[in-house]
């Protein structure tokens, strides 16, 4: 009983801010006023490394007591680091709706729109039920966004597909991205929506790389409680591809593979796909399986999981990262040159806001 009481006291002390501790022990000798305490708090946080160690120790005590939620990251039972997202603002919804619909009307097209849920809602079996209930409901958010388009955009729902495969390695443990396996399931649902045939998995050669890497979510504290990752690279056996990566300064890098097999090249090991995301990328293939030859895609880093599979279906794919591309680069693209147009974003990218206003630069 005494040990338990001591544990509670230590936890309470470690949970207190520097200013609060000073108040408890030296209240009578300190000058009055909040400014003095604020100055001490700021000074200590800026100048004393011990502050970080104390914070880490406090988190370790909380973890030992059963806490699995730290800021916006949940630690799953399998070692997954599950990043929760915040509720998007009404401005985020309005921007997506208004700019995408204006783009569709301007170009007289009916584009596809796909939002990819994060691991935090798909892998809730890795959390205790009383913890999981606090995670933001992305499914409702996605459905609400889709309803905003009023049938003028063809939406793609992949939530159930990912949920059905939740026991598999479909999300990285330490990166907020789907794995290539998760990407294949996303690709399959997208094929169904596009009305094209899904290329069988055995048509691709798979290479496993970067075994044991830890991603951006696995900071010092989280790494000790997380499981490591690996990267799967699925190379299409049905024909050759050419990848062009275009930068805002006019430079173009050309390669004959969608992958860079030297993992030491990248701090972010998922960048072995495409060599990372560029403002504009173009993938061409003379041996694509699809009847439609071209597709224009606006997306984010989640494309590293599913886009390599789609290259087997289209002779020409142009991928645009609106947040990275400038006006000059975007003005060289004409929507009229493509058979299909797709918007595809991870839910976490979407709620942070996307530069949809740049769509006006597309020809």
C-alpha positions, 0 to 999 in steps of 0.5 A: 500500500505504501509503495502504491501511495509513493507511486501516486505521489511521484506521478503527481510530482512529475506531472506538475509544471516547473512553475507549479513545483516552485509554487508548492515549495517556495511560494512564500519566498517568491515575488508575487505575480504570474509574470515571474513564474512564467519567466522561470517556466520559459527560462527552464524550458529553453535552457535546461536539457533536464526538462526533456529528460523529466518529461520523458520520465513522466511519460514513462511513468504514465505508460507503466500505469497503463496510459497509451495516449500521448498528445495525438498519438496512441500506442497500439498493442502491436506496437503501432503508433496511431496518429489521431487527426483533428476535426476539419474546419468548415473552411476545409470542407468549403475549399474542397467542395468549391474548388473541386466543383469549379474545376469540374465545371470548367473542364466539363468533367466528372472527376473521382474523389477518394479520401484514405482513412488513417490507421487510427480508425482502421486498427482500433482493435489494437487499442482498448475499447475505452481508449478507442472511443476517443478517436476522431470519427473519420468515417463520418467525416469522409461521408460528410465530405462526399455528400458535399459534392451532391453527386457532381463528383464520383466518390470512392469509399475504401474504408470498409475494404481496409477495415476488412484487412485490418489484421494484415500489415496494411499500415506502417507501424511508425509512419502515418501511411498505408504500406504497399499491401494496404495500397494494393487493397486501395488500388483494387477498390479504385479499379472497381470504381473506375471500371477497370480490371485489377492487375493480379498480385502475382503479376508483380515481383516483390522486393522487401527492403529497409527491414527494421526501420523506424519512421517519423512517428517513432521519436525517442520516447515512442521508439521503445514501445513501437514495432519496426517497419519494412518496405515492400516494392512491387515491380510490374512484370508486364512491361517497362515504365518511365518515371519523370520527376519534375521540379519547379526549377524546370529540372526533370529526373528520368528513371526506368523504374518506379523504385530506388533500391538503395535504401541508404539514400533516404532518411524516409525509407518510404521514399524508395518509392518514386525517390519521394514525391515531386511536385509533378510526376509522369509515369508512362508505359507502352504495355498498360492493360487498360482501355483508357490511356491516361489519368490526371491525379491530384494527391499526396504521399499516400500515393506511394502505396497505391500508385505503382499498381495503377501504372499497370492500367494506364499508358500515361499517369500525371501525378500532381502534388498541389502543395508543392507545385508552383503556378508555372509548372501547373500551367503546363498541364491541361485537363483536356489531355486526360481520359480520367481525373482523380483526387486522392488524399490521406485523411490527415493531409485533407484536414490540414488543408490542401492548396486546392486554389491552385487548380485554377492554374491547370489549363 
